[in-house]
């Protein structure tokens, strides 16, 4: 089945081969017929209204690359007047009173929001099995096994992979865009921390969370990222830097590019077949004129333990607002205020969220702050320093996105540590605030996709996307459709 890209849809809309209304109706039909559980909510009326508005603008001579193109939004982004759950029971009936800046920016460019995608509860998970709204099915699943799509942006990954939407937004706190991108054969980008506003994006760990695009190609990711970024005075961590067009450097030559391979990313725990496929991808870069060298990130082994102190600590603070008083779920029976708090949170939060809140509260408690949270922040600085050192001799770093391919639903549910290890290669970039991507790099003998992880220096998204695009120009992994993808043909009239 042919992959439909944003670039292709944009060209078809420009040429008048298809209307935004027709596209939107087609994708809404796909979503309705899908069995992947990729969406939590869909507002057909609102989507079609925005599509008709886009068609009217085009009829009046207005144009922009993504005007009228429909995409999916992760259900962590607030959209005024729509249900926003963050995959949690505690927000099941929450109707957002405002729109996240990232979504607002996209709407200003004429993007049509199809609906809200399923996700691990409050973005805490690596398999999309912690969602109150049920598991998401990876479109690469076979008849014999139901595979997870990765998490926390598993619904977005499944939606794009199944061609229920040509692209989707995700968020990445420790790998939640890149890991599902690897599991579902997509391109996923985590921008530099501060590139995308966090206003209206329900917080998990404020010093780590970052929004980004999930697409089929690096070109599409560049197009969507162009509509997402920008300074926002409503977010104190938003970067006030000049706007860039991330598509302008896509076709630059990468001859002479210096690629570093951190030896720590190729050690124990990595499946041998994945290591072989990554080495093959790196050789492709070598054939394009890049220089390859082994480097070291000596403190990278500290990333996972540092992350699982910092992220839960920030989560315990952020999630204290969900108390049953101001909004969201409230327990039906309680004796006093404390009892209401306790029962509301016990009933409203899932097991993984409660686990991380308790870990975080412990790390921040009197007598333990210096031993845990403060020390983790110091280790974070060491990890960032390692990246600063290697980028003095390398333009980008490469390695595997994940240590394994997509696993069967339920296989890691009772082992939190095994689940956390899925993000062992992605977490360091979050701790350092660096831009990173996962791109399609081949398939195992079992027919499952794997991802090539690329990390670039701070604020060098254009370089990151250029490196990814050049690989996709000489390979076809990104053009291969999942067996569980929709059988419809978007733009058949074109």
ABEGO torsion letter per residue (X at the ends): XBBBBAAAAAAAAAAGABBAAAAAAAAAAAAAABAAGABABBBAAAAAAAAAAAAAAAAAGBBBAABGBBBBBBAABBBBGBBBAGGBAAAAABBBABBBAAAAAAAAAGBBBAEBBBBBBGGBEAAGAABAAEBBBBAABBAABBBBAEOAAAAAAAAAAAGABABBBBBBAAGAAAAAAAAAGBBBBBBBBGABBABGBBBABAAABBBBBBBABAAAAAAAAAAABEBBAABAABBBBBBBBAAAAAABBABGBBBBBBAAAABBGBBAAAAAAAAAAAAAAAAAGBBBBBBBBAAAAAAAAAAAAAAAAAAAAAAAABAGAABEBBBABBABAAAAAAAAAAAABBAAAAAAAAAAAAAABBGAAAAAAAAAAAAAAAAAAAAAAAAAABABBBEBABABBBBBBGAAAABAAAAAAAAAAAAAAAAAGBBBBBBBAEBBAAGBBBBBBBBBBBGBAAAAAAAAAAAAAABAAAABBBAABBABBBGAAX
